[in-house]
């Protein structure tokens, strides 16, 4: 037997996620505040702190940032979205693993999985929104939920701007 379960794997995974969530609170709040004020310097700093945070193939912090980037593409004009997305992704790409970095680079170019396109098209239509959102939330171990948290938080923040 190559692997013998100790029964602690689930507890260890929850501990990693719990520590990552606590560590993400302040930088995620600063990121949203920076986005609300178009502060690219603070956006980069906060995004850099979220990069690589958490366990998994794509760490939770990176998934959150991916959701934020999709919200930027949804709410900002193309030129502003490109600049803001780069401010979110560039510091993260340097601080995370290769797989997650590629997902962030793709998001920065405005590329997304089909379900993200369905979600954006369903915004404002309750009947279509829930099933699409649930499909995204259920992706991966926590990736979908983490990305959705970033997306919703950033949408709310961007929609509150004057």
C-alpha positions as CSV (number, residue, x, y, z in Angstrom):
1,X,0.0,0.0,0.0
2,X,1.5,3.3,-1.1
3,X,-0.8,5.5,0.9
4,X,-2.2,4.8,4.3
5,X,-4.9,7.0,5.6
6,X,-4.4,8.4,9.1
7,X,-7.9,9.8,9.2
8,X,-6.4,13.3,9.7
9,X,-6.4,14.4,6.0
10,X,-9.8,16.1,6.1
11,X,-8.9,17.9,9.3
12,X,-5.5,19.0,7.9
13,X,-7.3,20.3,4.7
14,X,-9.8,22.2,6.8
15,X,-7.0,23.7,8.9
16,X,-5.2,24.9,5.8
17,X,-8.4,26.4,4.4
18,X,-9.3,28.0,7.7
19,X,-5.9,29.6,8.0
20,X,-6.1,30.8,4.4
21,X,-9.5,32.3,5.0
22,X,-8.3,34.2,8.1
23,X,-5.2,35.4,6.1
24,X,-7.4,36.6,3.2
25,X,-9.7,38.8,5.1
26,X,-7.6,42.0,5.3
27,X,-6.1,41.8,1.7
28,X,-9.4,41.0,0.2
29,X,-11.0,44.0,1.9
30,X,-8.1,46.2,0.8
31,X,-8.4,44.9,-2.8
32,X,-12.1,45.8,-3.0
33,X,-11.4,49.2,-1.5
34,X,-8.6,49.8,-4.0
35,X,-10.9,48.8,-6.9
36,X,-13.7,51.1,-5.6
37,X,-11.2,54.0,-5.7
38,X,-9.4,53.0,-8.9
39,X,-6.1,52.7,-6.9
40,X,-4.0,50.5,-9.1
41,X,-1.0,50.5,-6.7
42,X,-3.1,49.3,-3.8
43,X,-4.9,46.8,-6.1
44,X,-1.5,45.3,-7.0
45,X,-0.3,45.2,-3.4
46,X,-3.5,43.5,-2.1
47,X,-3.7,41.1,-5.0
48,X,-0.1,40.1,-4.4
49,X,-1.0,39.2,-0.8
50,X,-3.8,37.0,-1.9
51,X,-1.7,35.2,-4.5
52,X,-0.9,31.5,-3.7
53,X,-3.0,31.7,-0.5
54,X,-4.5,28.4,0.5
55,X,-4.2,24.8,-0.6
56,X,-5.0,23.0,-3.8
57,X,-3.9,23.0,-7.4
58,X,-5.3,26.5,-7.8
59,X,-5.0,28.1,-4.4
60,X,-8.1,29.8,-2.9
61,X,-6.6,33.3,-3.1
62,X,-5.9,32.8,-6.8
63,X,-9.4,31.6,-7.5
64,X,-10.8,34.6,-5.6
65,X,-8.7,36.9,-7.8
66,X,-9.9,35.1,-11.0
67,X,-13.5,35.9,-9.9
68,X,-12.5,39.5,-9.3
69,X,-11.0,39.7,-12.8
70,X,-14.2,38.4,-14.4
71,X,-16.2,41.0,-12.5
72,X,-13.9,43.7,-13.9
73,X,-14.6,42.5,-17.4
74,X,-18.3,42.4,-16.7
75,X,-18.6,45.9,-15.3
76,X,-15.8,48.1,-16.8
77,X,-15.2,49.3,-20.3
78,X,-12.7,47.2,-22.2
79,X,-9.7,49.6,-21.8
80,X,-10.3,50.0,-18.1
81,X,-10.9,46.3,-17.6
82,X,-7.6,45.4,-19.3
83,X,-5.7,47.7,-17.0
84,X,-7.5,46.7,-13.8
85,X,-7.3,43.0,-14.6
86,X,-3.5,43.3,-15.2
87,X,-3.2,45.1,-11.9
88,X,-4.9,42.1,-10.2
89,X,-3.2,39.3,-12.0
90,X,0.4,40.5,-12.6
91,X,1.6,40.4,-9.0
92,X,-0.3,37.1,-8.4
93,X,1.2,35.4,-11.5
94,X,4.7,36.0,-10.0
95,X,3.7,34.5,-6.6
96,X,1.7,31.3,-7.5
97,X,2.2,28.0,-9.2
98,X,2.3,27.6,-13.0
99,X,-1.2,26.2,-13.4
100,X,-2.9,28.9,-11.4
101,X,-0.7,31.6,-13.1
102,X,-2.1,30.4,-16.5
103,X,-5.7,30.6,-15.4
104,X,-5.0,34.2,-14.1
105,X,-3.3,35.2,-17.4
106,X,-6.3,33.8,-19.4
107,X,-8.7,35.7,-17.2
108,X,-6.7,38.9,-17.7
109,X,-7.1,38.4,-21.5
110,X,-10.9,38.1,-20.9
111,X,-10.9,34.4,-21.5
112,X,-13.3,32.3,-19.4
113,X,-14.9,28.9,-19.3
114,X,-18.3,28.6,-21.0
115,X,-20.1,28.6,-17.6
116,X,-18.7,32.0,-16.8
117,X,-20.2,33.3,-20.1
118,X,-23.5,31.7,-19.2
119,X,-23.4,33.4,-15.8
120,X,-22.7,36.9,-17.1
121,X,-25.5,36.4,-19.7
122,X,-27.9,35.3,-17.0
123,X,-27.2,38.2,-14.6
124,X,-30.6,39.9,-14.0
125,X,-32.6,36.8,-15.0
126,X,-33.3,34.8,-11.8
127,X,-34.6,31.7,-13.5
128,X,-31.3,31.1,-15.4
129,X,-28.9,32.6,-12.9
130,X,-29.2,30.1,-10.0
131,X,-28.4,26.8,-11.9
132,X,-25.4,28.4,-13.7
133,X,-24.1,29.9,-10.4
134,X,-24.5,26.6,-8.7
135,X,-22.6,24.8,-11.4
136,X,-19.7,27.3,-11.0
137,X,-19.7,27.1,-7.2
138,X,-19.4,23.3,-7.3
139,X,-16.3,23.3,-9.5
140,X,-13.3,21.7,-7.9
141,X,-12.8,21.2,-4.2
142,X,-13.3,25.0,-3.4
143,X,-12.2,26.7,-6.6
144,X,-15.7,27.5,-7.9
145,X,-16.9,28.8,-4.6
146,X,-13.7,30.9,-4.1
147,X,-14.0,32.4,-7.6
148,X,-17.7,33.1,-7.1
149,X,-16.9,34.9,-3.8
150,X,-14.4,37.1,-5.7
151,X,-16.8,37.7,-8.5
152,X,-19.8,38.7,-6.3
153,X,-17.7,40.8,-4.0
154,X,-16.1,42.7,-6.9
155,X,-19.5,43.1,-8.7
156,X,-21.0,44.6,-5.5
157,X,-18.0,46.9,-5.0
158,X,-18.0,48.1,-8.6
159,X,-21.8,48.6,-8.6
160,X,-21.6,50.8,-5.5
161,X,-19.2,53.3,-7.1
162,X,-20.6,56.7,-8.0
